[in-house]
């Protein structure tokens, strides 16, 4: 008798979960791996499993799929027939059943909505449902966004999702474990909880979007909860359809002398300073954009810099270079030229221009405040009189004249915003050290809310 077990690999920065499923016979299935599925390989090796199958639930917009890499290593790549992949794979149709191991069957369930080609995968063990991999359809406390293709198809896709959830997913047993691909931190979902797994019964009872049987109400409620998402999401489905470049191993970040850096910048590269905002504030290369190294680094890099634009990095000694390269490549940002050898010290020693941006305390804000957080954050509470411009739109937005203090929730996004304004020629800039709660606590002024 087969014994199916599920082990999840979570990327906190992308809000993404991939799932490694042991099939009870020494083989394993991977669901929705991201590029460089090293953790899945390592988990399988530690347990003595061979990854025989890999499956993508839909055309991914938030990351480059790792299934082609697993397929190159011998796994069978399963993908929806509607995806139209150009790379080698086994086409899967709705309601199709694939025997993965003795007594273990993978059943494909059509769940269009998040994407038109979306499939959920149900593992049936010895004739009984054992686990549902819901991809970007049903999530913990929410459902997948339906506007990735733009506002035109969004309404129709939301209606398709409404029917798919009720006719295909909520007919499954209440006790059935559900393993979504998207979760907390993902731009691919409406606002969600921090939990990564759920059950059919829990979602039936508590998911706000499943509490109505009225199709129009579902569509309106889903649309009302959707925020903006990174611009690079429009490009990745096609890149995944064509198939990514396969690397033998994770590339090492080249170290570049200042002359090489200068040539690349002159030819159109952008300099990204990934040091902490405190270091950037004190001194940074003139013209650099601040995106502090952290789990969400790649999401903001992809949002603020075109995927094909060459990137040079300014780092400090503590930066995890392998993690940063992996993040960049996972979202399709392959044009990473290298890092400035010697960092800011080398830049300064070469006599190259630098700049600084002040970090100000909450009680020292005496200028126009631009809040660059997402709309849902702004609505929950903001400084009275502040101007709301999301970071993703700041580079092209109309900016008030006079001194500006940029703020977000902690300071990283605000410093990115201030650096974008500096590139535009503004120098009357400061960044709030902290967020709205810090300001309210310090000043005693109640935040405004929508």
VEXDRENMI-219789 format. One line per 8 residues: number of its first residue (from 1); for each residue x, y, z of C-alpha. Coordinates in nm, 3 decimals. Example, Ala and Ser with C-alpha at 12.3 -4.5 7.8 and 13.67 -1.06 7.14 Angstrom:
BEGIN
1> 1.230 -0.450 0.780 | 1.367 -0.106 0.714
This chain:
BEGIN
1> 0.000 0.000 0.000 | 0.135 0.341 -0.101 | 0.198 0.607 0.160 | 0.189 0.962 0.027 | 0.369 1.232 0.228 | 0.400 1.601 0.143 | 0.696 1.826 0.222 | 0.667 2.196 0.138
9> 0.948 2.426 0.026 | 0.856 2.789 0.097 | 1.003 3.101 -0.062 | 0.896 3.376 0.179 | 1.000 3.653 -0.059 | 0.776 3.532 -0.341 | 0.503 3.408 -0.108 | 0.542 3.077 -0.293
17> 0.519 2.715 -0.184 | 0.642 2.420 -0.386 | 0.550 2.072 -0.268 | 0.756 1.754 -0.274 | 0.533 1.448 -0.263 | 0.671 1.104 -0.182 | 0.477 0.835 -0.369 | 0.558 0.542 -0.144
25> 0.775 0.351 -0.390 | 1.099 0.547 -0.371 | 0.988 0.806 -0.624 | 0.855 1.158 -0.576 | 0.649 1.427 -0.746 | 0.726 1.800 -0.728 | 0.446 2.055 -0.766 | 0.521 2.407 -0.892
33> 0.897 2.431 -0.834 | 1.069 2.764 -0.889 | 1.393 2.794 -1.085 | 1.691 2.627 -0.915 | 1.489 2.365 -0.722 | 1.792 2.284 -0.508 | 1.591 2.236 -0.188 | 1.368 1.978 -0.357
41> 1.669 1.787 -0.488 | 1.830 1.794 -0.145 | 1.515 1.681 0.037 | 1.466 1.396 -0.205 | 1.830 1.288 -0.179 | 1.821 1.294 0.201 | 1.522 1.059 0.199 | 1.643 0.837 -0.081
49> 1.373 0.937 -0.329 | 1.407 0.985 -0.703 | 1.213 1.280 -0.844 | 1.024 1.104 -1.121 | 0.755 1.368 -1.186 | 0.724 1.745 -1.181 | 0.403 1.937 -1.246 | 0.307 2.300 -1.296
57> -0.050 2.392 -1.209 | -0.054 2.696 -1.438 | 0.148 2.946 -1.641 | 0.348 3.122 -1.371 | 0.372 3.500 -1.376 | 0.569 3.556 -1.055 | 0.867 3.328 -1.115 | 1.049 3.115 -1.369
65> 0.946 2.752 -1.340 | 1.198 2.498 -1.217 | 1.019 2.208 -1.386 | 1.240 2.226 -1.699 | 1.545 2.176 -1.476 | 1.387 1.874 -1.305 | 1.288 1.739 -1.647 | 1.647 1.777 -1.768
73> 1.741 1.562 -1.467 | 1.502 1.285 -1.575 | 1.161 1.379 -1.434 | 0.845 1.374 -1.648 | 0.715 1.730 -1.677 | 0.335 1.752 -1.651 | 0.163 2.072 -1.764 | -0.180 2.178 -1.881
81> -0.236 2.114 -2.248 | -0.381 2.466 -2.272 | -0.048 2.622 -2.173 | 0.109 2.565 -2.516 | 0.461 2.507 -2.386 | 0.733 2.493 -2.650 | 0.960 2.286 -2.427 | 0.931 1.909 -2.384
89> 0.650 1.807 -2.149 | 0.353 1.572 -2.115 | 0.029 1.750 -2.197 | -0.239 1.707 -1.932 | -0.610 1.756 -1.998 | -0.888 1.827 -1.747 | -1.026 1.510 -1.583 | -0.724 1.311 -1.703
97> -0.582 1.061 -1.454 | -0.214 0.969 -1.451 | -0.081 0.673 -1.254 | 0.224 0.798 -1.066 | 0.292 0.483 -0.865 | 0.111 0.165 -0.768 | -0.211 0.285 -0.606 | -0.135 0.656 -0.653
105> -0.314 0.853 -0.924 | -0.290 1.222 -1.018 | -0.626 1.363 -1.130 | -0.632 1.695 -1.318 | -0.916 1.933 -1.228 | -0.996 2.229 -1.455 | -0.987 2.543 -1.239 | -0.958 2.838 -1.480
113> -0.961 3.184 -1.327 | -0.618 3.274 -1.192 | -0.504 3.180 -1.543 | -0.710 3.038 -1.830 | -0.502 2.717 -1.838 | -0.513 2.648 -1.464 | -0.535 2.293 -1.332 | -0.558 2.176 -0.973
121> -0.402 1.836 -0.907 | -0.574 1.585 -0.681 | -0.370 1.295 -0.547 | -0.588 0.984 -0.513 | -0.435 0.710 -0.301 | -0.591 0.364 -0.315 | -0.910 0.515 -0.451 | -0.941 0.788 -0.187
129> -0.858 1.161 -0.218 | -0.535 1.222 -0.026 | -0.418 1.575 -0.109 | -0.523 1.865 -0.330 | -0.261 2.090 -0.489 | -0.469 2.395 -0.567 | -0.199 2.614 -0.726 | -0.342 2.963 -0.766
137> -0.711 2.873 -0.744 | -0.808 2.811 -0.380 | -0.574 2.956 -0.116 | -0.579 2.998 0.261 | -0.863 3.240 0.328 | -0.874 3.374 -0.027 | -0.852 3.281 -0.396 | -0.618 3.366 -0.681
145> -0.636 3.701 -0.852 | -0.795 3.693 -1.197 | -0.653 4.015 -1.345 | -0.305 3.899 -1.448 | -0.405 3.927 -1.816 | -0.537 4.278 -1.762 | -0.877 4.424 -1.675 | -1.045 4.300 -1.994
153> -1.058 3.924 -1.923 | -1.063 3.963 -1.544 | -1.441 3.959 -1.497 | -1.492 3.651 -1.713 | -1.205 3.467 -1.545 | -1.349 3.550 -1.202 | -1.679 3.396 -1.311 | -1.501 3.085 -1.435
161> -1.323 3.059 -1.101 | -1.653 3.098 -0.913 | -1.798 2.794 -1.090 | -1.480 2.588 -1.079 | -1.450 2.630 -0.703 | -1.811 2.537 -0.635 | -1.853 2.261 -0.892 | -1.511 2.097 -0.872
169> -1.325 2.190 -0.552 | -1.589 2.232 -0.280 | -1.740 1.894 -0.373 | -1.429 1.726 -0.229 | -1.424 1.593 0.130 | -1.401 1.847 0.411 | -1.100 1.673 0.568 | -0.896 1.683 0.245
177> -0.564 1.869 0.293 | -0.512 2.158 0.050 | -0.164 2.274 -0.053 | -0.176 2.607 -0.241 | 0.117 2.741 -0.441 | 0.055 3.107 -0.355 | 0.023 3.240 -0.002 | 0.118 3.523 0.231
185> 0.353 3.764 0.057 | 0.245 3.670 -0.293 | 0.121 3.936 -0.533 | -0.073 3.656 -0.710 | -0.346 3.643 -0.449 | -0.597 3.866 -0.283 | -0.499 3.945 0.079 | -0.453 3.620 0.271
193> -0.350 3.473 0.604 | -0.002 3.365 0.705 | -0.089 2.993 0.699 | 0.046 2.792 0.408 | -0.193 2.493 0.408 | -0.559 2.439 0.479 | -0.847 2.193 0.427 | -1.156 2.197 0.212
201> -1.376 2.217 0.523 | -1.181 2.507 0.672 | -1.212 2.708 0.351 | -1.578 2.623 0.311 | -1.644 2.752 0.663 | -1.412 3.054 0.686 | -1.301 3.180 0.344 | -1.481 3.515 0.295
209> -1.497 3.472 -0.082 | -1.672 3.137 -0.048 | -1.950 3.264 0.178 | -2.174 3.374 -0.107 | -2.357 3.175 -0.371 | -2.414 3.491 -0.574 | -2.178 3.502 -0.872 | -2.190 3.879 -0.912
217> -2.116 3.934 -0.543 | -1.816 3.698 -0.566 | -1.679 3.884 -0.867 | -1.723 4.224 -0.704 | -1.571 4.113 -0.373 | -1.270 3.957 -0.545 | -1.206 4.265 -0.759 | -1.234 4.497 -0.458
225> -0.957 4.312 -0.275 | -0.698 4.315 -0.552 | -0.399 4.547 -0.532 | -0.134 4.622 -0.790 | 0.127 4.367 -0.890 | 0.480 4.386 -1.035 | 0.510 4.486 -1.398 | 0.731 4.189 -1.481
233> 0.433 3.956 -1.425 | 0.324 4.044 -1.778 | 0.642 3.891 -1.923 | 0.700 3.569 -1.733 | 0.417 3.352 -1.871 | 0.563 3.384 -2.220 | 0.917 3.326 -2.096 | 0.796 3.015 -1.918
241> 0.609 2.903 -2.229 | 0.927 2.928 -2.438 | 1.137 2.773 -2.162 | 1.421 2.928 -1.961 | 1.795 2.901 -2.011 | 1.916 2.603 -1.811 | 2.220 2.665 -1.595 | 2.445 2.377 -1.492
249> 2.478 2.542 -1.151 | 2.406 2.873 -0.985 | 2.633 3.135 -1.146 | 2.895 3.309 -0.935 | 2.861 3.688 -0.922 | 3.158 3.843 -1.109 | 3.360 4.114 -0.932 | 3.404 4.417 -1.157
257> 3.662 4.695 -1.137 | 3.533 5.051 -1.152 | 3.641 5.093 -1.515 | 3.429 4.794 -1.621 | 3.141 4.920 -1.409 | 3.168 5.260 -1.575 | 3.153 5.109 -1.923 | 2.845 4.907 -1.836
265> 2.668 5.208 -1.686 | 2.754 5.416 -1.993 | 2.600 5.145 -2.210 | 2.271 5.149 -2.019 | 2.320 4.928 -1.714 | 2.165 5.034 -1.384 | 2.350 5.035 -1.052 | 2.148 4.871 -0.773
273> 2.273 4.934 -0.421 | 2.161 4.634 -0.214 | 2.324 4.745 0.112 | 2.106 4.823 0.415 | 1.920 5.153 0.397 | 2.127 5.292 0.684 | 2.444 5.250 0.479 | 2.280 5.386 0.164
281> 2.160 5.691 0.357 | 2.511 5.782 0.470 | 2.676 5.746 0.130 | 2.592 5.582 -0.200 | 2.699 5.611 -0.563 | 2.528 5.899 -0.736 | 2.255 5.759 -0.959 | 2.224 5.427 -0.774
289> 1.883 5.280 -0.688 | 1.840 5.141 -0.340 | 1.686 4.793 -0.314 | 1.803 4.644 0.014 | 1.896 4.275 0.009 | 1.615 4.086 0.179 | 1.371 3.806 0.084 | 1.161 4.039 -0.138
297> 1.464 4.188 -0.318 | 1.383 4.024 -0.652 | 1.017 4.126 -0.656 | 1.114 4.493 -0.628 | 1.404 4.458 -0.870 | 1.166 4.313 -1.129 | 0.910 4.585 -1.061 | 1.153 4.879 -1.081
305> 1.400 4.759 -1.347 | 1.317 4.603 -1.685 | 1.409 4.234 -1.690 | 1.644 4.273 -1.985 | 1.827 4.579 -1.854 | 2.179 4.493 -1.734 | 2.229 4.530 -1.359 | 2.545 4.604 -1.159
313> 2.522 4.548 -0.783 | 2.675 4.743 -0.496 | 2.705 4.509 -0.195 | 2.865 4.490 0.145 | 3.064 4.206 0.300 | 2.762 4.054 0.476 | 2.548 4.007 0.166 | 2.454 3.648 0.075
321> 2.557 3.668 -0.289 | 2.428 3.324 -0.386 | 2.083 3.406 -0.247 | 2.074 3.736 -0.433 | 2.172 3.574 -0.764 | 1.915 3.299 -0.712 | 1.645 3.557 -0.643 | 1.729 3.751 -0.959
329> 1.730 3.446 -1.184 | 1.409 3.309 -1.033 | 1.216 3.608 -1.165 | 1.393 3.601 -1.504 | 1.640 3.882 -1.434 | 1.930 3.706 -1.605 | 2.115 4.025 -1.704 | 2.316 4.053 -1.380
337> 2.655 4.181 -1.492 | 2.834 4.159 -1.155 | 2.919 4.353 -0.840 | 3.145 4.650 -0.777 | 3.466 4.495 -0.644 | 3.547 4.651 -0.308 | 3.204 4.812 -0.277 | 3.156 5.173 -0.172
345> 3.518 5.205 -0.053 | 3.650 5.132 -0.402 | 3.393 5.367 -0.555 | 3.494 5.648 -0.322 | 3.868 5.584 -0.364 | 3.826 5.615 -0.740 | 3.692 5.967 -0.692 | 3.350 5.876 -0.833
353> 3.054 6.091 -0.724 | 2.851 5.994 -0.419 | 2.538 6.124 -0.252 | 2.341 6.084 0.071 | 1.977 6.087 0.184 | 1.882 6.168 0.542 | 1.698 5.923 0.765 | 1.469 6.127 0.990
361> 1.299 6.038 1.315 | 0.917 6.029 1.330 | 0.904 6.357 1.527 | 1.131 6.535 1.280 | 0.907 6.520 0.972 | 0.852 6.878 0.855 | 0.790 6.840 0.481 | 0.546 6.686 0.236
369> 0.520 6.313 0.305 | 0.493 6.065 0.019 | 0.373 5.723 0.132 | 0.485 5.453 -0.116 | 0.308 5.155 0.040 | 0.041 4.945 -0.134 | -0.317 5.069 -0.138 | -0.436 4.819 0.126
377> -0.164 4.938 0.365 | -0.252 5.303 0.304 | -0.623 5.235 0.361 | -0.546 5.066 0.694 | -0.376 5.378 0.834 | -0.163 5.668 0.710 | -0.028 6.005 0.817 | -0.288 6.280 0.786
385> -0.204 6.501 0.491 | 0.036 6.250 0.332 | 0.036 6.192 -0.043 | -0.009 5.832 -0.157 | 0.198 5.716 -0.456 | 0.278 5.344 -0.471 | 0.645 5.264 -0.519 | 0.579 5.082 -0.845
393> 0.445 5.402 -1.005 | 0.671 5.658 -0.837 | 0.930 5.686 -1.115 | 0.675 5.839 -1.354 | 0.442 6.013 -1.108 | 0.386 6.385 -1.061 | 0.574 6.485 -0.746 | 0.488 6.788 -0.531
401> 0.741 7.071 -0.528 | 0.949 7.141 -0.220 | 1.116 6.914 0.037 | 0.991 6.555 0.043 | 0.997 6.286 0.311 | 0.934 5.939 0.170 | 0.789 5.669 0.394 | 0.671 5.308 0.389
409> 0.625 5.048 0.662 | 0.986 5.026 0.780 | 1.213 5.220 0.548 | 1.335 4.987 0.270 | 1.070 5.074 0.013 | 1.087 5.440 0.113 | 1.461 5.448 0.043 | 1.398 5.283 -0.294
417> 1.148 5.557 -0.365 | 1.380 5.836 -0.254 | 1.657 5.697 -0.473 | 1.424 5.692 -0.773 | 1.339 6.057 -0.708 | 1.708 6.138 -0.673 | 1.770 5.983 -1.015 | 1.502 6.221 -1.144
425> 1.704 6.513 -1.011 | 1.542 6.574 -0.671 | 1.780 6.636 -0.382 | 1.547 6.785 -0.118 | 1.478 6.435 0.011 | 1.455 6.246 0.339 | 1.329 5.903 0.443 | 1.121 5.835 0.753
433> 1.307 5.596 0.983 | 1.015 5.368 1.067 | 0.653 5.350 0.961 | 0.312 5.500 1.035 | 0.276 5.325 1.371 | 0.614 5.462 1.482 | 0.506 5.811 1.377 | 0.172 5.783 1.557
441> 0.331 5.650 1.876 | 0.596 5.921 1.876 | 0.375 6.216 1.789 | 0.057 6.101 1.964 | -0.145 6.178 1.648 | -0.402 5.920 1.536 | -0.352 5.780 1.186 | -0.607 5.851 0.917
449> -0.778 5.549 0.760 | -1.007 5.476 0.467
